[in-house]
Amino acid sequence: MAITKDTMIGQLLREKPEAAEILFQYGMGCIGCPSSQMESLEQAAAVHGIDLEELLKSLNEG
């Protein structure tokens, strides 16, 4: 699965559950809440003040 800025968190976690650990490392502790399931990685990075390119690199390498 290619992970992009448009990837929804819910889809990511269904297809790559191990990504949860990476998201936690970036301070995204609310990934289990219902609203985050329909949020894109770009939206989540903006809300949390996370460098999107760095996050995508970690998710695609991990």
PQR file of N, CA, C, O and H, with PARSE charges and radii, in Angstrom:
ATOM      1  N   MET A   1       0.844  -1.179   0.000 -0.4000 1.5000
ATOM      2  CA  MET A   1       0.000   0.000   0.000 -0.0000 2.0000
ATOM      3  C   MET A   1       0.889   1.241   0.000  0.5500 1.7000
ATOM      4  O   MET A   1       1.761   1.394   0.855 -0.5500 1.4000
ATOM      5  N   ALA A   2       0.659   2.108  -0.953 -0.4000 1.5000
ATOM      6  CA  ALA A   2       1.378   3.385  -0.983 -0.0000 2.0000
ATOM      7  C   ALA A   2       0.639   4.362  -0.075  0.5500 1.7000
ATOM      8  O   ALA A   2      -0.549   4.624  -0.266 -0.5500 1.4000
ATOM      9  H   ALA A   2      -0.050   1.984  -1.648  0.4000 1.0000
ATOM     10  N   ILE A   3       1.341   4.889   0.898 -0.4000 1.5000
ATOM     11  CA  ILE A   3       0.738   5.804   1.867 -0.0000 2.0000
ATOM     12  C   ILE A   3       1.013   7.230   1.401  0.5500 1.7000
ATOM     13  O   ILE A   3       2.163   7.624   1.209 -0.5500 1.4000
ATOM     14  H   ILE A   3       2.305   4.676   1.053  0.4000 1.0000
ATOM     15  N   THR A   4      -0.066   7.998   1.223 -0.4000 1.5000
ATOM     16  CA  THR A   4       0.045   9.370   0.744 -0.0000 2.0000
ATOM     17  C   THR A   4      -0.636  10.313   1.722  0.5500 1.7000
ATOM     18  O   THR A   4      -1.220   9.878   2.715 -0.5500 1.4000
ATOM     19  H   THR A   4      -1.000   7.678   1.380  0.4000 1.0000
ATOM     20  N   LYS A   5      -0.557  11.595   1.438 -0.4000 1.5000
ATOM     21  CA  LYS A   5      -1.191  12.605   2.282 -0.0000 2.0000
ATOM     22  C   LYS A   5      -2.706  12.425   2.326  0.5500 1.7000
ATOM     23  O   LYS A   5      -3.353  12.861   3.278 -0.5500 1.4000
ATOM     24  H   LYS A   5      -0.083  11.948   0.632  0.4000 1.0000
ATOM     25  N   ASP A   6      -3.273  11.788   1.307 -0.4000 1.5000
ATOM     26  CA  ASP A   6      -4.714  11.593   1.227 -0.0000 2.0000
ATOM     27  C   ASP A   6      -5.199  10.295   1.867  0.5500 1.7000
ATOM     28  O   ASP A   6      -6.404  10.053   1.941 -0.5500 1.4000
ATOM     29  H   ASP A   6      -2.747  11.433   0.533  0.4000 1.0000
ATOM     30  N   THR A   7      -4.271   9.463   2.328 -0.4000 1.5000
ATOM     31  CA  THR A   7      -4.642   8.204   2.974 -0.0000 2.0000
ATOM     32  C   THR A   7      -5.406   8.510   4.255  0.5500 1.7000
ATOM     33  O   THR A   7      -4.963   9.305   5.084 -0.5500 1.4000
ATOM     34  H   THR A   7      -3.293   9.660   2.268  0.4000 1.0000
ATOM     35  N   MET A   8      -6.554   7.869   4.402 -0.4000 1.5000
ATOM     36  CA  MET A   8      -7.362   8.035   5.611 -0.0000 2.0000
ATOM     37  C   MET A   8      -6.761   7.181   6.728  0.5500 1.7000
ATOM     38  O   MET A   8      -6.292   6.068   6.489 -0.5500 1.4000
ATOM     39  H   MET A   8      -6.914   7.223   3.728  0.4000 1.0000
ATOM     40  N   ILE A   9      -6.782   7.705   7.925 -0.4000 1.5000
ATOM     41  CA  ILE A   9      -6.191   6.991   9.065 -0.0000 2.0000
ATOM     42  C   ILE A   9      -6.862   5.635   9.250  0.5500 1.7000
ATOM     43  O   ILE A   9      -6.182   4.638   9.492 -0.5500 1.4000
ATOM     44  H   ILE A   9      -7.164   8.609   8.119  0.4000 1.0000
ATOM     45  N   GLY A  10      -8.181   5.589   9.138 -0.4000 1.5000
ATOM     46  CA  GLY A  10      -8.895   4.320   9.290 -0.0000 2.0000
ATOM     47  C   GLY A  10      -8.435   3.277   8.284  0.5500 1.7000
ATOM     48  O   GLY A  10      -8.217   2.120   8.643 -0.5500 1.4000
ATOM     49  H   GLY A  10      -8.732   6.399   8.941  0.4000 1.0000
ATOM     50  N   GLN A  11      -8.287   3.676   7.029 -0.4000 1.5000
ATOM     51  CA  GLN A  11      -7.826   2.776   5.979 -0.0000 2.0000
ATOM     52  C   GLN A  11      -6.401   2.306   6.270  0.5500 1.7000
ATOM     53  O   GLN A  11      -6.085   1.124   6.133 -0.5500 1.4000
ATOM     54  H   GLN A  11      -8.464   4.616   6.737  0.4000 1.0000
ATOM     55  N   LEU A  12      -5.554   3.240   6.669 -0.4000 1.5000
ATOM     56  CA  LEU A  12      -4.165   2.900   6.989 -0.0000 2.0000
ATOM     57  C   LEU A  12      -4.094   1.842   8.077  0.5500 1.7000
ATOM     58  O   LEU A  12      -3.359   0.863   7.953 -0.5500 1.4000
ATOM     59  H   LEU A  12      -5.810   4.200   6.780  0.4000 1.0000
ATOM     60  N   LEU A  13      -4.859   2.041   9.140 -0.4000 1.5000
ATOM     61  CA  LEU A  13      -4.801   1.115  10.265 -0.0000 2.0000
ATOM     62  C   LEU A  13      -5.411  -0.248   9.932  0.5500 1.7000
ATOM     63  O   LEU A  13      -4.994  -1.262  10.491 -0.5500 1.4000
ATOM     64  H   LEU A  13      -5.456   2.837   9.240  0.4000 1.0000
ATOM     65  N   ARG A  14      -6.388  -0.282   9.033 -0.4000 1.5000
ATOM     66  CA  ARG A  14      -6.959  -1.567   8.607 -0.0000 2.0000
ATOM     67  C   ARG A  14      -5.967  -2.346   7.749  0.5500 1.7000
ATOM     68  O   ARG A  14      -5.832  -3.561   7.891 -0.5500 1.4000
ATOM     69  H   ARG A  14      -6.727   0.542   8.579  0.4000 1.0000
ATOM     70  N   GLU A  15      -5.277  -1.639   6.857 -0.4000 1.5000
ATOM     71  CA  GLU A  15      -4.378  -2.309   5.925 -0.0000 2.0000
ATOM     72  C   GLU A  15      -2.957  -2.499   6.467  0.5500 1.7000
ATOM     73  O   GLU A  15      -2.224  -3.384   6.026 -0.5500 1.4000
ATOM     74  H   GLU A  15      -5.387  -0.652   6.741  0.4000 1.0000
ATOM     75  N   LYS A  16      -2.587  -1.657   7.426 -0.4000 1.5000
ATOM     76  CA  LYS A  16      -1.228  -1.729   7.982 -0.0000 2.0000
ATOM     77  C   LYS A  16      -1.300  -1.412   9.480  0.5500 1.7000
ATOM     78  O   LYS A  16      -0.885  -0.331   9.900 -0.5500 1.4000
ATOM     79  H   LYS A  16      -3.182  -0.938   7.784  0.4000 1.0000
ATOM     80  N   PRO A  17      -1.821  -2.339  10.289 -0.5600 1.5000
ATOM     81  CA  PRO A  17      -2.021  -2.081  11.721  0.2800 2.0000
ATOM     82  C   PRO A  17      -0.749  -1.680  12.464  0.5500 1.7000
ATOM     83  O   PRO A  17      -0.812  -0.977  13.473 -0.5500 1.4000
ATOM     84  N   GLU A  18       0.392  -2.120  11.971 -0.4000 1.5000
ATOM     85  CA  GLU A  18       1.661  -1.773  12.629 -0.0000 2.0000
ATOM     86  C   GLU A  18       1.970  -0.279  12.508  0.5500 1.7000
ATOM     87  O   GLU A  18       2.852   0.223  13.204 -0.5500 1.4000
ATOM     88  H   GLU A  18       0.444  -2.691  11.151  0.4000 1.0000
ATOM     89  N   ALA A  19       1.263   0.431  11.641 -0.4000 1.5000
ATOM     90  CA  ALA A  19       1.461   1.878  11.489 -0.0000 2.0000
ATOM     91  C   ALA A  19       1.035   2.630  12.752  0.5500 1.7000
ATOM     92  O   ALA A  19       1.471   3.761  12.969 -0.5500 1.4000
ATOM     93  H   ALA A  19       0.546   0.023  11.076  0.4000 1.0000
ATOM     94  N   ALA A  20       0.194   2.021  13.582 -0.4000 1.5000
ATOM     95  CA  ALA A  20      -0.261   2.674  14.810 -0.0000 2.0000
ATOM     96  C   ALA A  20       0.925   3.078  15.678  0.5500 1.7000
ATOM     97  O   ALA A  20       0.921   4.157  16.272 -0.5500 1.4000
ATOM     98  H   ALA A  20      -0.159   1.102  13.406  0.4000 1.0000
ATOM     99  N   GLU A  21       1.928   2.229  15.754 -0.4000 1.5000
ATOM    100  CA  GLU A  21       3.106   2.523  16.574 -0.0000 2.0000
ATOM    101  C   GLU A  21       3.822   3.783  16.056  0.5500 1.7000
ATOM    102  O   GLU A  21       4.266   4.613  16.848 -0.5500 1.4000
ATOM    103  H   GLU A  21       1.931   1.353  15.272  0.4000 1.0000
ATOM    104  N   ILE A  22       3.929   3.919  14.755 -0.4000 1.5000
ATOM    105  CA  ILE A  22       4.577   5.100  14.168 -0.0000 2.0000
ATOM    106  C   ILE A  22       3.746   6.347  14.454  0.5500 1.7000
ATOM    107  O   ILE A  22       4.290   7.393  14.808 -0.5500 1.4000
ATOM    108  H   ILE A  22       3.569   3.244  14.111  0.4000 1.0000
ATOM    109  N   LEU A  23       2.431   6.235  14.300 -0.4000 1.5000
ATOM    110  CA  LEU A  23       1.562   7.383  14.579 -0.0000 2.0000
ATOM    111  C   LEU A  23       1.687   7.814  16.037  0.5500 1.7000
ATOM    112  O   LEU A  23       1.734   9.008  16.331 -0.5500 1.4000
ATOM    113  H   LEU A  23       1.989   5.386  14.012  0.4000 1.0000
ATOM    114  N   PHE A  24       1.740   6.848  16.946 -0.4000 1.5000
ATOM    115  CA  PHE A  24       1.919   7.161  18.376 -0.0000 2.0000
ATOM    116  C   PHE A  24       3.236   7.891  18.609  0.5500 1.7000
ATOM    117  O   PHE A  24       3.299   8.824  19.409 -0.5500 1.4000
ATOM    118  H   PHE A  24       1.701   5.877  16.707  0.4000 1.0000
ATOM    119  N   GLN A  25       4.285   7.470  17.913 -0.4000 1.5000
ATOM    120  CA  GLN A  25       5.598   8.109  18.070 -0.0000 2.0000
ATOM    121  C   GLN A  25       5.557   9.578  17.664  0.5500 1.7000
ATOM    122  O   GLN A  25       6.342  10.388  18.157 -0.5500 1.4000
ATOM    123  H   GLN A  25       4.234   6.712  17.263  0.4000 1.0000
ATOM    124  N   TYR A  26       4.646   9.911  16.771 -0.4000 1.5000
ATOM    125  CA  TYR A  26       4.497  11.291  16.319 -0.0000 2.0000
ATOM    126  C   TYR A  26       3.483  12.067  17.156  0.5500 1.7000
ATOM    127  O   TYR A  26       3.165  13.213  16.838 -0.5500 1.4000
ATOM    128  H   TYR A  26       4.009   9.252  16.370  0.4000 1.0000
ATOM    129  N   GLY A  27       2.979  11.456  18.214 -0.4000 1.5000
ATOM    130  CA  GLY A  27       2.059  12.151  19.105 -0.0000 2.0000
ATOM    131  C   GLY A  27       0.604  12.065  18.707  0.5500 1.7000
ATOM    132  O   GLY A  27      -0.224  12.826  19.206 -0.5500 1.4000
ATOM    133  H   GLY A  27       3.237  10.526  18.473  0.4000 1.0000
ATOM    134  N   MET A  28       0.286  11.156  17.823 -0.4000 1.5000
ATOM    135  CA  MET A  28      -1.106  10.980  17.408 -0.0000 2.0000
ATOM    136  C   MET A  28      -1.758   9.907  18.275  0.5500 1.7000
ATOM    137  O   MET A  28      -2.019   8.795  17.817 -0.5500 1.4000
ATOM    138  H   MET A  28       0.958  10.537  17.417  0.4000 1.0000
ATOM    139  N   GLY A  29      -2.011  10.251  19.509 -0.4000 1.5000
ATOM    140  CA  GLY A  29      -2.590   9.302  20.448 -0.0000 2.0000
ATOM    141  C   GLY A  29      -4.075   9.104  20.290  0.5500 1.7000
ATOM    142  O   GLY A  29      -4.639   8.184  20.882 -0.5500 1.4000
ATOM    143  H   GLY A  29      -1.799  11.155  19.881  0.4000 1.0000
ATOM    144  N   CYS A  30      -4.718   9.935  19.516 -0.4000 1.5000
ATOM    145  CA  CYS A  30      -6.177   9.854  19.377 -0.0000 2.0000
ATOM    146  C   CYS A  30      -6.593   9.075  18.135  0.5500 1.7000
ATOM    147  O   CYS A  30      -7.722   9.231  17.668 -0.5500 1.4000
ATOM    148  H   CYS A  30      -4.259  10.683  19.035  0.4000 1.0000
ATOM    149  N   ILE A  31      -5.717   8.247  17.594 -0.4000 1.5000
ATOM    150  CA  ILE A  31      -6.045   7.543  16.363 -0.0000 2.0000
ATOM    151  C   ILE A  31      -7.195   6.556  16.516  0.5500 1.7000
ATOM    152  O   ILE A  31      -7.771   6.122  15.518 -0.5500 1.4000
ATOM    153  H   ILE A  31      -4.801   8.120  17.973  0.4000 1.0000
ATOM    154  N   GLY A  32      -7.534   6.201  17.734 -0.4000 1.5000
ATOM    155  CA  GLY A  32      -8.640   5.275  17.949 -0.0000 2.0000
ATOM    156  C   GLY A  32      -9.993   5.943  18.016  0.5500 1.7000
ATOM    157  O   GLY A  32     -11.016   5.258  18.016 -0.5500 1.4000
ATOM    158  H   GLY A  32      -7.067   6.553  18.544  0.4000 1.0000
ATOM    159  N   CYS A  33     -10.026   7.263  18.075 -0.4000 1.5000
ATOM    160  CA  CYS A  33     -11.318   7.937  18.185 -0.0000 2.0000
ATOM    161  C   CYS A  33     -12.047   7.880  16.845  0.5500 1.7000
ATOM    162  O   CYS A  33     -11.411   7.905  15.792 -0.5500 1.4000
ATOM    163  H   CYS A  33      -9.195   7.819  18.075  0.4000 1.0000
ATOM    164  N   PRO A  34     -13.373   7.804  16.880 -0.5600 1.5000
ATOM    165  CA  PRO A  34     -14.149   7.639  15.640  0.2800 2.0000
ATOM    166  C   PRO A  34     -13.893   8.716  14.589  0.5500 1.7000
ATOM    167  O   PRO A  34     -13.834   8.400  13.401 -0.5500 1.4000
ATOM    168  N   SER A  35     -13.742   9.957  14.985 -0.4000 1.5000
ATOM    169  CA  SER A  35     -13.565  11.011  13.984 -0.0000 2.0000
ATOM    170  C   SER A  35     -12.232  10.892  13.260  0.5500 1.7000
ATOM    171  O   SER A  35     -12.129  11.286  12.098 -0.5500 1.4000
ATOM    172  H   SER A  35     -13.790  10.214  15.950  0.4000 1.0000
ATOM    173  N   SER A  36     -11.214  10.360  13.918 -0.4000 1.5000
ATOM    174  CA  SER A  36      -9.912  10.244  13.254 -0.0000 2.0000
ATOM    175  C   SER A  36      -9.939   9.204  12.142  0.5500 1.7000
ATOM    176  O   SER A  36      -9.098   9.239  11.244 -0.5500 1.4000
ATOM    177  H   SER A  36     -11.298  10.040  14.862  0.4000 1.0000
ATOM    178  N   GLN A  37     -10.880   8.293  12.190 -0.4000 1.5000
ATOM    179  CA  GLN A  37     -10.951   7.242  11.175 -0.0000 2.0000
ATOM    180  C   GLN A  37     -11.272   7.800   9.788  0.5500 1.7000
ATOM    181  O   GLN A  37     -10.942   7.185   8.774 -0.5500 1.4000
ATOM    182  H   GLN A  37     -11.563   8.265  12.919  0.4000 1.0000
ATOM    183  N   MET A  38     -11.916   8.964   9.749 -0.4000 1.5000
ATOM    184  CA  MET A  38     -12.272   9.589   8.475 -0.0000 2.0000
ATOM    185  C   MET A  38     -11.416  10.830   8.211  0.5500 1.7000
ATOM    186  O   MET A  38     -11.803  11.714   7.447 -0.5500 1.4000
ATOM    187  H   MET A  38     -12.185   9.463  10.573  0.4000 1.0000
ATOM    188  N   GLU A  39     -10.266  10.880   8.844 -0.4000 1.5000
ATOM    189  CA  GLU A  39      -9.356  12.011   8.691 -0.0000 2.0000
ATOM    190  C   GLU A  39      -8.160  11.562   7.867  0.5500 1.7000
ATOM    191  O   GLU A  39      -7.644  10.461   8.064 -0.5500 1.4000
ATOM    192  H   GLU A  39      -9.951  10.162   9.464  0.4000 1.0000
ATOM    193  N   SER A  40      -7.720  12.409   6.947 -0.4000 1.5000
ATOM    194  CA  SER A  40      -6.544  12.062   6.146 -0.0000 2.0000
ATOM    195  C   SER A  40      -5.280  12.321   6.956  0.5500 1.7000
ATOM    196  O   SER A  40      -5.302  13.044   7.953 -0.5500 1.4000
ATOM    197  H   SER A  40      -8.140  13.303   6.788  0.4000 1.0000
ATOM    198  N   LEU A  41      -4.200  11.731   6.519 -0.4000 1.5000
ATOM    199  CA  LEU A  41      -2.920  11.970   7.188 -0.0000 2.0000
ATOM    200  C   LEU A  41      -2.539  13.439   7.092  0.5500 1.7000
ATOM    201  O   LEU A  41      -1.956  13.987   8.028 -0.5500 1.4000
ATOM    202  H   LEU A  41      -4.183  11.144   5.709  0.4000 1.0000
ATOM    203  N   GLU A  42      -2.857  14.077   5.984 -0.4000 1.5000
ATOM    204  CA  GLU A  42      -2.570  15.502   5.830 -0.0000 2.0000
ATOM    205  C   GLU A  42      -3.331  16.327   6.870  0.5500 1.7000
ATOM    206  O   GLU A  42      -2.762  17.229   7.485 -0.5500 1.4000
ATOM    207  H   GLU A  42      -3.330  13.631   5.225  0.4000 1.0000
ATOM    208  N   GLN A  43      -4.611  16.020   7.066 -0.4000 1.5000
ATOM    209  CA  GLN A  43      -5.410  16.743   8.051 -0.0000 2.0000
ATOM    210  C   GLN A  43      -4.881  16.503   9.463  0.5500 1.7000
ATOM    211  O   GLN A  43      -4.757  17.441  10.251 -0.5500 1.4000
ATOM    212  H   GLN A  43      -5.073  15.287   6.567  0.4000 1.0000
ATOM    213  N   ALA A  44      -4.573  15.256   9.778 -0.4000 1.5000
ATOM    214  CA  ALA A  44      -4.089  14.922  11.110 -0.0000 2.0000
ATOM    215  C   ALA A  44      -2.744  15.590  11.394  0.5500 1.7000
ATOM    216  O   ALA A  44      -2.517  16.088  12.497 -0.5500 1.4000
ATOM    217  H   ALA A  44      -4.674  14.494   9.138  0.4000 1.0000
ATOM    218  N   ALA A  45      -1.862  15.601  10.411 -0.4000 1.5000
ATOM    219  CA  ALA A  45      -0.554  16.234  10.594 -0.0000 2.0000
ATOM    220  C   ALA A  45      -0.727  17.726  10.864  0.5500 1.7000
ATOM    221  O   ALA A  45      -0.028  18.293  11.703 -0.5500 1.4000
ATOM    222  H   ALA A  45      -2.046  15.197   9.516  0.4000 1.0000
ATOM    223  N   ALA A  46      -1.652  18.356  10.157 -0.4000 1.5000
ATOM    224  CA  ALA A  46      -1.893  19.782  10.350 -0.0000 2.0000
ATOM    225  C   ALA A  46      -2.420  20.068  11.751  0.5500 1.7000
ATOM    226  O   ALA A  46      -1.983  21.018  12.399 -0.5500 1.4000
ATOM    227  H   ALA A  46      -2.220  17.895   9.476  0.4000 1.0000
ATOM    228  N   VAL A  47      -3.349  19.256  12.214 -0.4000 1.5000
ATOM    229  CA  VAL A  47      -3.939  19.442  13.546 -0.0000 2.0000
ATOM    230  C   VAL A  47      -2.890  19.274  14.637  0.5500 1.7000
ATOM    231  O   VAL A  47      -2.891  19.998  15.632 -0.5500 1.4000
ATOM    232  H   VAL A  47      -3.704  18.484  11.687  0.4000 1.0000
ATOM    233  N   HIS A  48      -2.001  18.315  14.439 -0.4000 1.5000
ATOM    234  CA  HIS A  48      -1.000  17.993  15.463 -0.0000 2.0000
ATOM    235  C   HIS A  48       0.321  18.729  15.275  0.5500 1.7000
ATOM    236  O   HIS A  48       1.238  18.558  16.079 -0.5500 1.4000
ATOM    237  H   HIS A  48      -2.000  17.726  13.631  0.4000 1.0000
ATOM    238  N   GLY A  49       0.434  19.540  14.232 -0.4000 1.5000
ATOM    239  CA  GLY A  49       1.669  20.280  14.002 -0.0000 2.0000
ATOM    240  C   GLY A  49       2.841  19.388  13.638  0.5500 1.7000
ATOM    241  O   GLY A  49       3.972  19.627  14.060 -0.5500 1.4000
ATOM    242  H   GLY A  49      -0.311  19.678  13.580  0.4000 1.0000
ATOM    243  N   ILE A  50       2.562  18.358  12.852 -0.4000 1.5000
ATOM    244  CA  ILE A  50       3.579  17.374  12.479 -0.0000 2.0000
ATOM    245  C   ILE A  50       4.019  17.619  11.043  0.5500 1.7000
ATOM    246  O   ILE A  50       3.200  17.951  10.186 -0.5500 1.4000
ATOM    247  H   ILE A  50       1.643  18.163  12.509  0.4000 1.0000
ATOM    248  N   ASP A  51       5.303  17.455  10.782 -0.4000 1.5000
ATOM    249  CA  ASP A  51       5.832  17.571   9.426 -0.0000 2.0000
ATOM    250  C   ASP A  51       5.288  16.406   8.598  0.5500 1.7000
ATOM    251  O   ASP A  51       5.655  15.254   8.827 -0.5500 1.4000
ATOM    252  H   ASP A  51       5.969  17.185  11.477  0.4000 1.0000
ATOM    253  N   LEU A  52       4.419  16.706   7.644 -0.4000 1.5000
ATOM    254  CA  LEU A  52       3.755  15.679   6.852 -0.0000 2.0000
ATOM    255  C   LEU A  52       4.739  14.827   6.064  0.5500 1.7000
ATOM    256  O   LEU A  52       4.607  13.603   6.031 -0.5500 1.4000
ATOM    257  H   LEU A  52       4.120  17.642   7.458  0.4000 1.0000
ATOM    258  N   GLU A  53       5.711  15.448   5.438 -0.4000 1.5000
ATOM    259  CA  GLU A  53       6.675  14.687   4.630 -0.0000 2.0000
ATOM    260  C   GLU A  53       7.476  13.708   5.485  0.5500 1.7000
ATOM    261  O   GLU A  53       7.744  12.583   5.064 -0.5500 1.4000
ATOM    262  H   GLU A  53       5.819  16.442   5.465  0.4000 1.0000
ATOM    263  N   GLU A  54       7.850  14.137   6.675 -0.4000 1.5000
ATOM    264  CA  GLU A  54       8.588  13.263   7.599 -0.0000 2.0000
ATOM    265  C   GLU A  54       7.707  12.086   8.030  0.5500 1.7000
ATOM    266  O   GLU A  54       8.166  10.945   8.079 -0.5500 1.4000
ATOM    267  H   GLU A  54       7.632  15.051   7.017  0.4000 1.0000
ATOM    268  N   LEU A  55       6.443  12.373   8.339 -0.4000 1.5000
ATOM    269  CA  LEU A  55       5.509  11.322   8.737 -0.0000 2.0000
ATOM    270  C   LEU A  55       5.322  10.310   7.610  0.5500 1.7000
ATOM    271  O   LEU A  55       5.390   9.103   7.844 -0.5500 1.4000
ATOM    272  H   LEU A  55       6.070  13.300   8.299  0.4000 1.0000
ATOM    273  N   LEU A  56       5.088  10.791   6.393 -0.4000 1.5000
ATOM    274  CA  LEU A  56       4.896   9.890   5.259 -0.0000 2.0000
ATOM    275  C   LEU A  56       6.130   9.033   5.014  0.5500 1.7000
ATOM    276  O   LEU A  56       6.019   7.846   4.704 -0.5500 1.4000
ATOM    277  H   LEU A  56       5.033  11.772   6.203  0.4000 1.0000
ATOM    278  N   LYS A  57       7.295   9.633   5.153 -0.4000 1.5000
ATOM    279  CA  LYS A  57       8.542   8.866   4.970 -0.0000 2.0000
ATOM    280  C   LYS A  57       8.620   7.730   5.996  0.5500 1.7000
ATOM    281  O   LYS A  57       8.950   6.596   5.650 -0.5500 1.4000
ATOM    282  H   LYS A  57       7.384  10.597   5.405  0.4000 1.0000
ATOM    283  N   SER A  58       8.315   8.040   7.249 -0.4000 1.5000
ATOM    284  CA  SER A  58       8.356   7.013   8.304 -0.0000 2.0000
ATOM    285  C   SER A  58       7.336   5.918   8.058  0.5500 1.7000
ATOM    286  O   SER A  58       7.634   4.739   8.247 -0.5500 1.4000
ATOM    287  H   SER A  58       8.047   8.961   7.530  0.4000 1.0000
ATOM    288  N   LEU A  59       6.145   6.291   7.642 -0.4000 1.5000
ATOM    289  CA  LEU A  59       5.096   5.296   7.407 -0.0000 2.0000
ATOM    290  C   LEU A  59       5.410   4.406   6.206  0.5500 1.7000
ATOM    291  O   LEU A  59       5.127   3.208   6.230 -0.5500 1.4000
ATOM    292  H   LEU A  59       5.903   7.249   7.488  0.4000 1.0000
ATOM    293  N   ASN A  60       5.980   4.974   5.178 -0.4000 1.5000
ATOM    294  CA  ASN A  60       6.286   4.188   3.983 -0.0000 2.0000
ATOM    295  C   ASN A  60       7.523   3.315   4.156  0.5500 1.7000
ATOM    296  O   ASN A  60       7.665   2.295   3.483 -0.5500 1.4000
ATOM    297  H   ASN A  60       6.210   5.947   5.158  0.4000 1.0000
ATOM    298  N   GLU A  61       8.414   3.712   5.055 -0.4000 1.5000
ATOM    299  CA  GLU A  61       9.603   2.894   5.341 -0.0000 2.0000
ATOM    300  C   GLU A  61       9.284   1.792   6.338  0.5500 1.7000
ATOM    301  O   GLU A  61       9.838   0.695   6.272 -0.5500 1.4000
ATOM    302  H   GLU A  61       8.298   4.541   5.602  0.4000 1.0000
ATOM    303  N   GLY A  62       8.369   2.108   7.276 -0.4000 1.5000
ATOM    304  CA  GLY A  62       8.058   1.194   8.375 -0.0000 2.0000
ATOM    305  C   GLY A  62       7.227   0.076   8.006  0.5500 1.7000
ATOM    306  O   GLY A  62       6.902  -0.757   8.852 -0.5500 1.4000
ATOM    307  H   GLY A  62       7.920   3.000   7.329  0.4000 1.0000
TER
END
